[in-house]
Amino acid sequence: MDGWKSLQSGLANLNLSQSANKFTKGFQSSVQATKERLGQVSQDEITELPQEYKDLEARVDALRNAHLAMLKITKVYETEAYDYPVQIQESISELSSTIGTNFQNFAATNLKGTPLSPGATAPRPHLEAPHKTLPHALTRASHTASQLLISTPAGDSSKLGKALAMYTQANETISNARIQHDHAVQDGYLHPWQTTLGTSINVAMKARQAVRTSRLELDAAKQGLKTASPARQEQARLEVENAEDDLVQKTEVAITLMKTVLENPEPLKNLNELVKAQLVFYSTAAEALSGVQGEIEELSVAAEGEYRKSRDH
């Protein structure tokens, strides 16, 4: 029992000693960093890191900034409505459907057993919300415009109505391709791109921070050795040696991690997936529009001919 108490006491003292040592190192590093920032430490008193390390730092910074620059724009692919016209409001029919559904849900929950209860009325089918993309908006707008023209007397002969119907058909194809494009971009480019930034690049950045902290501890220990009393010279010298070993180890780890990040082929693969998705989408859009443009042009030429002919009489 006494042995167990002695062990507990020893562990407690060890933990306290380690915590105190860690706090002291952290405080000394903060003081060292502040002095360097204020220019109170000469350049020759700051430990020089290997040139290979500094070159890798610059390259990793460039890679990280490249990821951030692309993400700043391509994050829009996370949401479907990135190109949806902001001024478009929900139509009255959509709004009425939403209000009716909400009232029915309210009645079923709160008016059960009253004369206003909906009783056993079958629930209204759930209507899928319309996609909010520019191609879908163009599809709906051109369809509405076409129906307005065709539904009038003699509307069957409306060349503009027919052209708008063709344009609607093309935009339906483009709309479907747009949804497939966004999914492909999210899965093949956006999510992996974000993962690279948040994992391997972030790990390398943390390793670099560990190197900076270790370098500050070493330079603080060197300053401590200069001002150490004769009785503490040996201890201060040992602290410098330990700090040097720690810096060498952490620098080697950081170099390895930075090289791994820079050699990683994933970003190139991800960018290729983005380009492929865009190529498929724009090719599909071009094909769909080409398929109707000739017919719309024929209608346009015919309408212009009829107009000129009517003016000649």
Summary of the structure (lengths in Angstrom):
residues: 313
radius of gyration: 35.3
end to end distance: 121.2
largest distance: 122.2
contacts: 801
relative contact order: 0.11
helix: 83%
strand: 0%
